Amino acid sequence: MPILMVSLMISLVAASFGEALAAMATWFTWSAMALIIVDLVVMWRSYKRLHAERLPKEPLKGLLAYAINRSVNLRRLRMPAPRVKPGDQI
């Protein structure tokens, strides 16, 4: 997410310096968004498998939006704060 925000700022500034630079910055921004979407799809698919294994009778309703919200936010700024450290076993 920080890379996306920086690329958006660069694309705004680059628009005043020339079309070629603005096009490259825009391409980079769209690429970053595509990578975020791919990461979200992979995360959701693995989460569905884990959810089916641990909580087979619980519905998935509302969990996709919650997962997207948690994954797009910076870890330090998440509320409620994460309880598991990166790399720890769940």
Secondary structure as GFF3:
##gff-version 3
##sequence-region A 1 90
A	DSSP	alpha_helix	2	14	.	.	.	ID=ss1
A	DSSP	alpha_helix	19	54	.	.	.	ID=ss2
A	DSSP	alpha_helix	63	72	.	.	.	ID=ss3
A	DSSP	three_ten_helix	75	77	.	.	.	ID=ss4
###
